[in-house]
Amino acid sequence: MKLRLLVPLVLLLPVTALASQQGVVQYHYGMHLDVAKVLNIQKPAQDPQCKVVNAVMTYLDSSGQVQKLGYRMLSDSCTEQG
């Protein structure tokens, strides 16, 4: 019985771990972005499965402030499949 309750929580850990980084704003459709320069894109390691993954983009806005944006994307293996 307890195992049935733990499994959904364990499955959510990777999602919440990446999204809960301090200062990360989650992207939503139509959101205005002020990106002057992309500094880094953090995404999960290569996975053989084509699936949706969470990523974080660190960038400078037009006023020179560092911002972090969380978003979902297709894994790299989706574009490598022929």
PDB file of N, CA, C and O in Angstrom, chain B, residues numbered from 101:
ATOM      1  N   MET B 101       0.827  -1.189   0.000  1.00  0.00           N
ATOM      2  CA  MET B 101       0.000   0.000   0.000  1.00  0.00           C
ATOM      3  C   MET B 101       0.875   1.259   0.000  1.00  0.00           C
ATOM      4  O   MET B 101       0.631   2.173  -0.787  1.00  0.00           O
ATOM      5  N   LYS B 102       1.884   1.317   0.866  1.00  0.00           N
ATOM      6  CA  LYS B 102       2.752   2.491   0.916  1.00  0.00           C
ATOM      7  C   LYS B 102       3.574   2.624  -0.357  1.00  0.00           C
ATOM      8  O   LYS B 102       3.863   3.734  -0.805  1.00  0.00           O
ATOM      9  N   LEU B 103       3.950   1.487  -0.938  1.00  0.00           N
ATOM     10  CA  LEU B 103       4.715   1.515  -2.177  1.00  0.00           C
ATOM     11  C   LEU B 103       3.920   2.196  -3.290  1.00  0.00           C
ATOM     12  O   LEU B 103       4.483   2.929  -4.103  1.00  0.00           O
ATOM     13  N   ARG B 104       2.630   1.954  -3.323  1.00  0.00           N
ATOM     14  CA  ARG B 104       1.774   2.560  -4.336  1.00  0.00           C
ATOM     15  C   ARG B 104       1.745   4.087  -4.190  1.00  0.00           C
ATOM     16  O   ARG B 104       1.570   4.798  -5.179  1.00  0.00           O
ATOM     17  N   LEU B 105       1.912   4.581  -2.991  1.00  0.00           N
ATOM     18  CA  LEU B 105       1.935   6.026  -2.762  1.00  0.00           C
ATOM     19  C   LEU B 105       3.293   6.628  -3.097  1.00  0.00           C
ATOM     20  O   LEU B 105       3.371   7.787  -3.504  1.00  0.00           O
ATOM     21  N   LEU B 106       4.361   5.860  -2.932  1.00  0.00           N
ATOM     22  CA  LEU B 106       5.707   6.371  -3.169  1.00  0.00           C
ATOM     23  C   LEU B 106       6.073   6.448  -4.644  1.00  0.00           C
ATOM     24  O   LEU B 106       6.818   7.342  -5.048  1.00  0.00           O
ATOM     25  N   VAL B 107       5.567   5.535  -5.448  1.00  0.00           N
ATOM     26  CA  VAL B 107       5.941   5.489  -6.859  1.00  0.00           C
ATOM     27  C   VAL B 107       5.640   6.806  -7.582  1.00  0.00           C
ATOM     28  O   VAL B 107       6.526   7.305  -8.274  1.00  0.00           O
ATOM     29  N   PRO B 108       4.448   7.397  -7.467  1.00  0.00           N
ATOM     30  CA  PRO B 108       4.215   8.679  -8.149  1.00  0.00           C
ATOM     31  C   PRO B 108       5.146   9.792  -7.657  1.00  0.00           C
ATOM     32  O   PRO B 108       5.553  10.647  -8.444  1.00  0.00           O
ATOM     33  N   LEU B 109       5.479   9.788  -6.390  1.00  0.00           N
ATOM     34  CA  LEU B 109       6.377  10.813  -5.862  1.00  0.00           C
ATOM     35  C   LEU B 109       7.774  10.671  -6.439  1.00  0.00           C
ATOM     36  O   LEU B 109       8.410  11.666  -6.786  1.00  0.00           O
ATOM     37  N   VAL B 110       8.252   9.444  -6.543  1.00  0.00           N
ATOM     38  CA  VAL B 110       9.585   9.196  -7.096  1.00  0.00           C
ATOM     39  C   VAL B 110       9.634   9.607  -8.561  1.00  0.00           C
ATOM     40  O   VAL B 110      10.649  10.132  -9.018  1.00  0.00           O
ATOM     41  N   LEU B 111       8.568   9.381  -9.294  1.00  0.00           N
ATOM     42  CA  LEU B 111       8.527   9.764 -10.702  1.00  0.00           C
ATOM     43  C   LEU B 111       8.556  11.275 -10.894  1.00  0.00           C
ATOM     44  O   LEU B 111       9.016  11.752 -11.931  1.00  0.00           O
ATOM     45  N   LEU B 112       8.082  12.024  -9.929  1.00  0.00           N
ATOM     46  CA  LEU B 112       8.061  13.482 -10.028  1.00  0.00           C
ATOM     47  C   LEU B 112       9.369  14.134  -9.603  1.00  0.00           C
ATOM     48  O   LEU B 112       9.578  15.313  -9.889  1.00  0.00           O
ATOM     49  N   LEU B 113      10.244  13.417  -8.940  1.00  0.00           N
ATOM     50  CA  LEU B 113      11.482  14.006  -8.430  1.00  0.00           C
ATOM     51  C   LEU B 113      12.338  14.675  -9.505  1.00  0.00           C
ATOM     52  O   LEU B 113      12.771  15.807  -9.292  1.00  0.00           O
ATOM     53  N   PRO B 114      12.605  14.035 -10.651  1.00  0.00           N
ATOM     54  CA  PRO B 114      13.431  14.717 -11.650  1.00  0.00           C
ATOM     55  C   PRO B 114      12.812  16.019 -12.141  1.00  0.00           C
ATOM     56  O   PRO B 114      13.532  16.986 -12.387  1.00  0.00           O
ATOM     57  N   VAL B 115      11.510  16.062 -12.286  1.00  0.00           N
ATOM     58  CA  VAL B 115      10.825  17.266 -12.756  1.00  0.00           C
ATOM     59  C   VAL B 115      10.946  18.382 -11.734  1.00  0.00           C
ATOM     60  O   VAL B 115      11.275  19.515 -12.083  1.00  0.00           O
ATOM     61  N   THR B 116      10.683  18.068 -10.481  1.00  0.00           N
ATOM     62  CA  THR B 116      10.725  19.104  -9.456  1.00  0.00           C
ATOM     63  C   THR B 116      12.148  19.508  -9.120  1.00  0.00           C
ATOM     64  O   THR B 116      12.378  20.645  -8.708  1.00  0.00           O
ATOM     65  N   ALA B 117      13.102  18.616  -9.283  1.00  0.00           N
ATOM     66  CA  ALA B 117      14.496  18.962  -8.981  1.00  0.00           C
ATOM     67  C   ALA B 117      14.992  20.047  -9.924  1.00  0.00           C
ATOM     68  O   ALA B 117      15.639  20.997  -9.483  1.00  0.00           O
ATOM     69  N   LEU B 118      14.701  19.922 -11.208  1.00  0.00           N
ATOM     70  CA  LEU B 118      15.150  20.912 -12.167  1.00  0.00           C
ATOM     71  C   LEU B 118      14.347  22.201 -12.050  1.00  0.00           C
ATOM     72  O   LEU B 118      14.908  23.291 -12.158  1.00  0.00           O
ATOM     73  N   ALA B 119      13.058  22.090 -11.831  1.00  0.00           N
ATOM     74  CA  ALA B 119      12.191  23.264 -11.779  1.00  0.00           C
ATOM     75  C   ALA B 119      12.323  24.042 -10.479  1.00  0.00           C
ATOM     76  O   ALA B 119      11.984  25.224 -10.435  1.00  0.00           O
ATOM     77  N   SER B 120      12.809  23.405  -9.421  1.00  0.00           N
ATOM     78  CA  SER B 120      12.861  24.083  -8.136  1.00  0.00           C
ATOM     79  C   SER B 120      14.165  24.840  -7.915  1.00  0.00           C
ATOM     80  O   SER B 120      14.405  25.333  -6.812  1.00  0.00           O
ATOM     81  N   GLN B 121      15.002  24.944  -8.925  1.00  0.00           N
ATOM     82  CA  GLN B 121      16.228  25.711  -8.776  1.00  0.00           C
ATOM     83  C   GLN B 121      15.860  27.159  -8.468  1.00  0.00           C
ATOM     84  O   GLN B 121      14.894  27.703  -9.002  1.00  0.00           O
ATOM     85  N   GLN B 122      16.643  27.754  -7.609  1.00  0.00           N
ATOM     86  CA  GLN B 122      16.336  29.108  -7.149  1.00  0.00           C
ATOM     87  C   GLN B 122      16.345  30.102  -8.310  1.00  0.00           C
ATOM     88  O   GLN B 122      17.292  30.144  -9.096  1.00  0.00           O
ATOM     89  N   GLY B 123      15.295  30.890  -8.406  1.00  0.00           N
ATOM     90  CA  GLY B 123      15.221  31.949  -9.399  1.00  0.00           C
ATOM     91  C   GLY B 123      14.802  31.510 -10.788  1.00  0.00           C
ATOM     92  O   GLY B 123      14.896  32.304 -11.724  1.00  0.00           O
ATOM     93  N   VAL B 124      14.345  30.286 -10.959  1.00  0.00           N
ATOM     94  CA  VAL B 124      13.919  29.806 -12.272  1.00  0.00           C
ATOM     95  C   VAL B 124      12.443  30.134 -12.471  1.00  0.00           C
ATOM     96  O   VAL B 124      11.594  29.725 -11.679  1.00  0.00           O
ATOM     97  N   VAL B 125      12.151  30.869 -13.527  1.00  0.00           N
ATOM     98  CA  VAL B 125      10.774  31.202 -13.890  1.00  0.00           C
ATOM     99  C   VAL B 125      10.330  30.207 -14.953  1.00  0.00           C
ATOM    100  O   VAL B 125      11.045  29.988 -15.931  1.00  0.00           O
ATOM    101  N   GLN B 126       9.165  29.606 -14.775  1.00  0.00           N
ATOM    102  CA  GLN B 126       8.661  28.627 -15.738  1.00  0.00           C
ATOM    103  C   GLN B 126       8.016  29.340 -16.928  1.00  0.00           C
ATOM    104  O   GLN B 126       7.178  30.225 -16.758  1.00  0.00           O
ATOM    105  N   TYR B 127       8.420  28.942 -18.123  1.00  0.00           N
ATOM    106  CA  TYR B 127       7.866  29.518 -19.347  1.00  0.00           C
ATOM    107  C   TYR B 127       6.411  29.094 -19.532  1.00  0.00           C
ATOM    108  O   TYR B 127       6.040  27.962 -19.218  1.00  0.00           O
ATOM    109  N   HIS B 128       5.601  30.003 -20.038  1.00  0.00           N
ATOM    110  CA  HIS B 128       4.243  29.676 -20.456  1.00  0.00           C
ATOM    111  C   HIS B 128       4.009  30.304 -21.827  1.00  0.00           C
ATOM    112  O   HIS B 128       4.611  31.324 -22.165  1.00  0.00           O
ATOM    113  N   TYR B 129       3.140  29.694 -22.601  1.00  0.00           N
ATOM    114  CA  TYR B 129       2.882  30.132 -23.967  1.00  0.00           C
ATOM    115  C   TYR B 129       2.471  31.602 -23.994  1.00  0.00           C
ATOM    116  O   TYR B 129       1.606  32.030 -23.230  1.00  0.00           O
ATOM    117  N   GLY B 130       3.097  32.362 -24.879  1.00  0.00           N
ATOM    118  CA  GLY B 130       2.779  33.767 -25.035  1.00  0.00           C
ATOM    119  C   GLY B 130       3.556  34.687 -24.107  1.00  0.00           C
ATOM    120  O   GLY B 130       3.392  35.906 -24.166  1.00  0.00           O
ATOM    121  N   MET B 131       4.391  34.127 -23.261  1.00  0.00           N
ATOM    122  CA  MET B 131       5.171  34.911 -22.299  1.00  0.00           C
ATOM    123  C   MET B 131       6.173  35.802 -23.045  1.00  0.00           C
ATOM    124  O   MET B 131       6.865  35.331 -23.947  1.00  0.00           O
ATOM    125  N   HIS B 132       6.253  37.078 -22.675  1.00  0.00           N
ATOM    126  CA  HIS B 132       7.218  37.998 -23.276  1.00  0.00           C
ATOM    127  C   HIS B 132       8.609  37.668 -22.747  1.00  0.00           C
ATOM    128  O   HIS B 132       8.816  37.596 -21.535  1.00  0.00           O
ATOM    129  N   LEU B 133       9.556  37.467 -23.651  1.00  0.00           N
ATOM    130  CA  LEU B 133      10.933  37.172 -23.258  1.00  0.00           C
ATOM    131  C   LEU B 133      11.836  38.322 -23.681  1.00  0.00           C
ATOM    132  O   LEU B 133      11.725  38.832 -24.797  1.00  0.00           O
ATOM    133  N   ASP B 134      12.720  38.723 -22.795  1.00  0.00           N
ATOM    134  CA  ASP B 134      13.680  39.794 -23.041  1.00  0.00           C
ATOM    135  C   ASP B 134      15.074  39.172 -22.976  1.00  0.00           C
ATOM    136  O   ASP B 134      15.769  39.295 -21.968  1.00  0.00           O
ATOM    137  N   VAL B 135      15.474  38.507 -24.051  1.00  0.00           N
ATOM    138  CA  VAL B 135      16.751  37.791 -24.082  1.00  0.00           C
ATOM    139  C   VAL B 135      17.741  38.569 -24.937  1.00  0.00           C
ATOM    140  O   VAL B 135      17.561  38.697 -26.148  1.00  0.00           O
ATOM    141  N   ALA B 136      18.787  39.090 -24.301  1.00  0.00           N
ATOM    142  CA  ALA B 136      19.837  39.784 -25.031  1.00  0.00           C
ATOM    143  C   ALA B 136      20.960  38.816 -25.407  1.00  0.00           C
ATOM    144  O   ALA B 136      21.532  38.909 -26.492  1.00  0.00           O
ATOM    145  N   LYS B 137      21.272  37.876 -24.490  1.00  0.00           N
ATOM    146  CA  LYS B 137      22.353  36.919 -24.746  1.00  0.00           C
ATOM    147  C   LYS B 137      22.109  35.648 -23.943  1.00  0.00           C
ATOM    148  O   LYS B 137      21.883  35.706 -22.734  1.00  0.00           O
ATOM    149  N   VAL B 138      22.153  34.504 -24.612  1.00  0.00           N
ATOM    150  CA  VAL B 138      22.022  33.213 -23.928  1.00  0.00           C
ATOM    151  C   VAL B 138      23.381  32.843 -23.354  1.00  0.00           C
ATOM    152  O   VAL B 138      24.384  32.818 -24.067  1.00  0.00           O
ATOM    153  N   LEU B 139      23.403  32.553 -22.043  1.00  0.00           N
ATOM    154  CA  LEU B 139      24.644  32.177 -21.373  1.00  0.00           C
ATOM    155  C   LEU B 139      24.820  30.664 -21.286  1.00  0.00           C
ATOM    156  O   LEU B 139      25.935  30.160 -21.414  1.00  0.00           O
ATOM    157  N   ASN B 140      23.726  29.942 -21.068  1.00  0.00           N
ATOM    158  CA  ASN B 140      23.814  28.504 -20.856  1.00  0.00           C
ATOM    159  C   ASN B 140      22.441  27.871 -21.054  1.00  0.00           C
ATOM    160  O   ASN B 140      21.411  28.480 -20.763  1.00  0.00           O
ATOM    161  N   ILE B 141      22.445  26.641 -21.553  1.00  0.00           N
ATOM    162  CA  ILE B 141      21.226  25.838 -21.602  1.00  0.00           C
ATOM    163  C   ILE B 141      21.532  24.529 -20.898  1.00  0.00           C
ATOM    164  O   ILE B 141      22.396  23.761 -21.323  1.00  0.00           O
ATOM    165  N   GLN B 142      20.810  24.292 -19.820  1.00  0.00           N
ATOM    166  CA  GLN B 142      20.998  23.081 -19.017  1.00  0.00           C
ATOM    167  C   GLN B 142      19.861  22.122 -19.335  1.00  0.00           C
ATOM    168  O   GLN B 142      18.686  22.453 -19.173  1.00  0.00           O
ATOM    169  N   LYS B 143      20.231  20.919 -19.793  1.00  0.00           N
ATOM    170  CA  LYS B 143      19.226  19.908 -20.110  1.00  0.00           C
ATOM    171  C   LYS B 143      19.740  18.557 -19.645  1.00  0.00           C
ATOM    172  O   LYS B 143      20.936  18.403 -19.397  1.00  0.00           O
ATOM    173  N   PRO B 144      18.859  17.581 -19.523  1.00  0.00           N
ATOM    174  CA  PRO B 144      19.280  16.263 -19.054  1.00  0.00           C
ATOM    175  C   PRO B 144      20.294  15.623 -20.000  1.00  0.00           C
ATOM    176  O   PRO B 144      20.376  15.970 -21.178  1.00  0.00           O
ATOM    177  N   ALA B 145      21.057  14.685 -19.457  1.00  0.00           N
ATOM    178  CA  ALA B 145      22.033  13.946 -20.255  1.00  0.00           C
ATOM    179  C   ALA B 145      21.332  13.189 -21.378  1.00  0.00           C
ATOM    180  O   ALA B 145      20.124  12.954 -21.332  1.00  0.00           O
ATOM    181  N   GLN B 146      22.111  12.814 -22.380  1.00  0.00           N
ATOM    182  CA  GLN B 146      21.580  12.072 -23.528  1.00  0.00           C
ATOM    183  C   GLN B 146      20.773  10.861 -23.076  1.00  0.00           C
ATOM    184  O   GLN B 146      21.217  10.087 -22.227  1.00  0.00           O
ATOM    185  N   ASP B 147      19.604  10.708 -23.642  1.00  0.00           N
ATOM    186  CA  ASP B 147      18.704   9.600 -23.320  1.00  0.00           C
ATOM    187  C   ASP B 147      18.336   8.917 -24.637  1.00  0.00           C
ATOM    188  O   ASP B 147      18.017   9.605 -25.606  1.00  0.00           O
ATOM    189  N   PRO B 148      18.371   7.587 -24.698  1.00  0.00           N
ATOM    190  CA  PRO B 148      18.063   6.912 -25.961  1.00  0.00           C
ATOM    191  C   PRO B 148      16.596   7.038 -26.385  1.00  0.00           C
ATOM    192  O   PRO B 148      16.261   6.766 -27.537  1.00  0.00           O
ATOM    193  N   GLN B 149      15.724   7.448 -25.465  1.00  0.00           N
ATOM    194  CA  GLN B 149      14.301   7.584 -25.785  1.00  0.00           C
ATOM    195  C   GLN B 149      13.975   8.991 -26.261  1.00  0.00           C
ATOM    196  O   GLN B 149      14.519   9.973 -25.755  1.00  0.00           O
ATOM    197  N   CYS B 150      13.087   9.078 -27.233  1.00  0.00           N
ATOM    198  CA  CYS B 150      12.554  10.363 -27.659  1.00  0.00           C
ATOM    199  C   CYS B 150      11.409  10.703 -26.718  1.00  0.00           C
ATOM    200  O   CYS B 150      10.396  10.004 -26.691  1.00  0.00           O
ATOM    201  N   LYS B 151      11.567  11.781 -25.941  1.00  0.00           N
ATOM    202  CA  LYS B 151      10.536  12.174 -24.981  1.00  0.00           C
ATOM    203  C   LYS B 151      10.676  13.649 -24.640  1.00  0.00           C
ATOM    204  O   LYS B 151      11.658  14.290 -25.014  1.00  0.00           O
ATOM    205  N   VAL B 152       9.698  14.180 -23.935  1.00  0.00           N
ATOM    206  CA  VAL B 152       9.728  15.565 -23.476  1.00  0.00           C
ATOM    207  C   VAL B 152      10.535  15.627 -22.185  1.00  0.00           C
ATOM    208  O   VAL B 152      10.318  14.835 -21.267  1.00  0.00           O
ATOM    209  N   VAL B 153      11.485  16.591 -22.121  1.00  0.00           N
ATOM    210  CA  VAL B 153      12.339  16.754 -20.945  1.00  0.00           C
ATOM    211  C   VAL B 153      12.289  18.206 -20.482  1.00  0.00           C
ATOM    212  O   VAL B 153      11.855  19.087 -21.224  1.00  0.00           O
ATOM    213  N   ASN B 154      12.731  18.449 -19.265  1.00  0.00           N
ATOM    214  CA  ASN B 154      12.794  19.803 -18.712  1.00  0.00           C
ATOM    215  C   ASN B 154      14.181  20.379 -18.941  1.00  0.00           C
ATOM    216  O   ASN B 154      15.183  19.672 -18.833  1.00  0.00           O
ATOM    217  N   ALA B 155      14.235  21.669 -19.260  1.00  0.00           N
ATOM    218  CA  ALA B 155      15.499  22.359 -19.484  1.00  0.00           C
ATOM    219  C   ALA B 155      15.439  23.727 -18.812  1.00  0.00           C
ATOM    220  O   ALA B 155      14.361  24.236 -18.508  1.00  0.00           O
ATOM    221  N   VAL B 156      16.618  24.315 -18.586  1.00  0.00           N
ATOM    222  CA  VAL B 156      16.710  25.657 -18.006  1.00  0.00           C
ATOM    223  C   VAL B 156      17.681  26.476 -18.851  1.00  0.00           C
ATOM    224  O   VAL B 156      18.817  26.064 -19.082  1.00  0.00           O
ATOM    225  N   MET B 157      17.222  27.638 -19.308  1.00  0.00           N
ATOM    226  CA  MET B 157      18.074  28.555 -20.055  1.00  0.00           C
ATOM    227  C   MET B 157      18.475  29.702 -19.131  1.00  0.00           C
ATOM    228  O   MET B 157      17.622  30.345 -18.520  1.00  0.00           O
ATOM    229  N   THR B 158      19.777  29.950 -19.035  1.00  0.00           N
ATOM    230  CA  THR B 158      20.295  31.092 -18.291  1.00  0.00           C
ATOM    231  C   THR B 158      20.691  32.143 -19.324  1.00  0.00           C
ATOM    232  O   THR B 158      21.410  31.845 -20.277  1.00  0.00           O
ATOM    233  N   TYR B 159      20.220  33.366 -19.130  1.00  0.00           N
ATOM    234  CA  TYR B 159      20.463  34.402 -20.127  1.00  0.00           C
ATOM    235  C   TYR B 159      20.577  35.779 -19.478  1.00  0.00           C
ATOM    236  O   TYR B 159      20.212  35.977 -18.319  1.00  0.00           O
ATOM    237  N   LEU B 160      21.095  36.724 -20.263  1.00  0.00           N
ATOM    238  CA  LEU B 160      21.123  38.133 -19.864  1.00  0.00           C
ATOM    239  C   LEU B 160      19.951  38.827 -20.536  1.00  0.00           C
ATOM    240  O   LEU B 160      19.706  38.631 -21.726  1.00  0.00           O
ATOM    241  N   ASP B 161      19.218  39.645 -19.766  1.00  0.00           N
ATOM    242  CA  ASP B 161      18.153  40.438 -20.380  1.00  0.00           C
ATOM    243  C   ASP B 161      18.748  41.749 -20.889  1.00  0.00           C
ATOM    244  O   ASP B 161      19.950  41.977 -20.746  1.00  0.00           O
ATOM    245  N   SER B 162      17.929  42.604 -21.474  1.00  0.00           N
ATOM    246  CA  SER B 162      18.436  43.841 -22.080  1.00  0.00           C
ATOM    247  C   SER B 162      19.032  44.814 -21.072  1.00  0.00           C
ATOM    248  O   SER B 162      19.768  45.722 -21.457  1.00  0.00           O
ATOM    249  N   SER B 163      18.726  44.642 -19.779  1.00  0.00           N
ATOM    250  CA  SER B 163      19.322  45.511 -18.759  1.00  0.00           C
ATOM    251  C   SER B 163      20.566  44.884 -18.129  1.00  0.00           C
ATOM    252  O   SER B 163      21.133  45.444 -17.191  1.00  0.00           O
ATOM    253  N   GLY B 164      20.996  43.721 -18.640  1.00  0.00           N
ATOM    254  CA  GLY B 164      22.210  43.082 -18.144  1.00  0.00           C
ATOM    255  C   GLY B 164      22.009  42.180 -16.940  1.00  0.00           C
ATOM    256  O   GLY B 164      22.985  41.697 -16.366  1.00  0.00           O
ATOM    257  N   GLN B 165      20.765  41.943 -16.546  1.00  0.00           N
ATOM    258  CA  GLN B 165      20.468  41.075 -15.404  1.00  0.00           C
ATOM    259  C   GLN B 165      20.436  39.614 -15.852  1.00  0.00           C
ATOM    260  O   GLN B 165      19.916  39.295 -16.921  1.00  0.00           O
ATOM    261  N   VAL B 166      21.001  38.727 -15.019  1.00  0.00           N
ATOM    262  CA  VAL B 166      20.968  37.295 -15.308  1.00  0.00           C
ATOM    263  C   VAL B 166      19.589  36.754 -14.934  1.00  0.00           C
ATOM    264  O   VAL B 166      19.097  36.996 -13.832  1.00  0.00           O
ATOM    265  N   GLN B 167      18.975  36.025 -15.854  1.00  0.00           N
ATOM    266  CA  GLN B 167      17.656  35.429 -15.653  1.00  0.00           C
ATOM    267  C   GLN B 167      17.738  33.939 -15.954  1.00  0.00           C
ATOM    268  O   GLN B 167      18.607  33.494 -16.705  1.00  0.00           O
ATOM    269  N   LYS B 168      16.821  33.167 -15.358  1.00  0.00           N
ATOM    270  CA  LYS B 168      16.728  31.734 -15.646  1.00  0.00           C
ATOM    271  C   LYS B 168      15.295  31.407 -16.029  1.00  0.00           C
ATOM    272  O   LYS B 168      14.344  31.829 -15.370  1.00  0.00           O
ATOM    273  N   LEU B 169      15.159  30.647 -17.105  1.00  0.00           N
ATOM    274  CA  LEU B 169      13.847  30.288 -17.626  1.00  0.00           C
ATOM    275  C   LEU B 169      13.755  28.773 -17.761  1.00  0.00           C
ATOM    276  O   LEU B 169      14.566  28.159 -18.454  1.00  0.00           O
ATOM    277  N   GLY B 170      12.775  28.174 -17.105  1.00  0.00           N
ATOM    278  CA  GLY B 170      12.536  26.739 -17.220  1.00  0.00           C
ATOM    279  C   GLY B 170      11.532  26.486 -18.330  1.00  0.00           C
ATOM    280  O   GLY B 170      10.546  27.211 -18.460  1.00  0.00           O
ATOM    281  N   TYR B 171      11.780  25.465 -19.123  1.00  0.00           N
ATOM    282  CA  TYR B 171      10.870  25.126 -20.212  1.00  0.00           C
ATOM    283  C   TYR B 171      10.975  23.643 -20.535  1.00  0.00           C
ATOM    284  O   TYR B 171      11.879  22.957 -20.058  1.00  0.00           O
ATOM    285  N   ARG B 172      10.051  23.157 -21.344  1.00  0.00           N
ATOM    286  CA  ARG B 172      10.045  21.749 -21.747  1.00  0.00           C
ATOM    287  C   ARG B 172      10.438  21.665 -23.217  1.00  0.00           C
ATOM    288  O   ARG B 172      10.079  22.524 -24.022  1.00  0.00           O
ATOM    289  N   MET B 173      11.182  20.616 -23.551  1.00  0.00           N
ATOM    290  CA  MET B 173      11.656  20.431 -24.921  1.00  0.00           C
ATOM    291  C   MET B 173      11.734  18.943 -25.241  1.00  0.00           C
ATOM    292  O   MET B 173      11.673  18.106 -24.341  1.00  0.00           O
ATOM    293  N   LEU B 174      11.867  18.616 -26.516  1.00  0.00           N
ATOM    294  CA  LEU B 174      12.084  17.233 -26.905  1.00  0.00           C
ATOM    295  C   LEU B 174      13.542  16.872 -26.652  1.00  0.00           C
ATOM    296  O   LEU B 174      14.429  17.699 -26.863  1.00  0.00           O
ATOM    297  N   SER B 175      13.796  15.656 -26.205  1.00  0.00           N
ATOM    298  CA  SER B 175      15.169  15.211 -25.957  1.00  0.00           C
ATOM    299  C   SER B 175      15.942  15.165 -27.274  1.00  0.00           C
ATOM    300  O   SER B 175      15.349  15.089 -28.350  1.00  0.00           O
ATOM    301  N   ASP B 176      17.271  15.212 -27.176  1.00  0.00           N
ATOM    302  CA  ASP B 176      18.123  15.217 -28.365  1.00  0.00           C
ATOM    303  C   ASP B 176      17.911  13.989 -29.238  1.00  0.00           C
ATOM    304  O   ASP B 176      18.069  14.067 -30.457  1.00  0.00           O
ATOM    305  N   SER B 177      17.561  12.868 -28.644  1.00  0.00           N
ATOM    306  CA  SER B 177      17.390  11.642 -29.431  1.00  0.00           C
ATOM    307  C   SER B 177      16.213  11.748 -30.406  1.00  0.00           C
ATOM    308  O   SER B 177      16.146  10.974 -31.361  1.00  0.00           O
ATOM    309  N   CYS B 178      15.293  12.676 -30.192  1.00  0.00           N
ATOM    310  CA  CYS B 178      14.159  12.839 -31.111  1.00  0.00           C
ATOM    311  C   CYS B 178      14.628  13.332 -32.478  1.00  0.00           C
ATOM    312  O   CYS B 178      14.066  12.938 -33.499  1.00  0.00           O
ATOM    313  N   THR B 179      15.641  14.179 -32.512  1.00  0.00           N
ATOM    314  CA  THR B 179      16.134  14.711 -33.781  1.00  0.00           C
ATOM    315  C   THR B 179      17.149  13.790 -34.431  1.00  0.00           C
ATOM    316  O   THR B 179      17.430  13.929 -35.622  1.00  0.00           O
ATOM    317  N   GLU B 180      17.708  12.850 -33.676  1.00  0.00           N
ATOM    318  CA  GLU B 180      18.727  11.946 -34.205  1.00  0.00           C
ATOM    319  C   GLU B 180      18.141  10.671 -34.779  1.00  0.00           C
ATOM    320  O   GLU B 180      18.861   9.879 -35.386  1.00  0.00           O
ATOM    321  N   GLN B 181      16.843  10.459 -34.598  1.00  0.00           N
ATOM    322  CA  GLN B 181      16.219   9.246 -35.128  1.00  0.00           C
ATOM    323  C   GLN B 181      15.900   9.446 -36.599  1.00  0.00           C
ATOM    324  O   GLN B 181      15.423  10.506 -37.005  1.00  0.00           O
ATOM    325  N   GLY B 182      16.165   8.424 -37.388  1.00  0.00           N
ATOM    326  CA  GLY B 182      15.960   8.563 -38.822  1.00  0.00           C
ATOM    327  C   GLY B 182      14.810   7.858 -39.257  1.00  0.00           C
ATOM    328  O   GLY B 182      14.490   7.871 -40.446  1.00  0.00           O
TER     329      GLY B 182
END
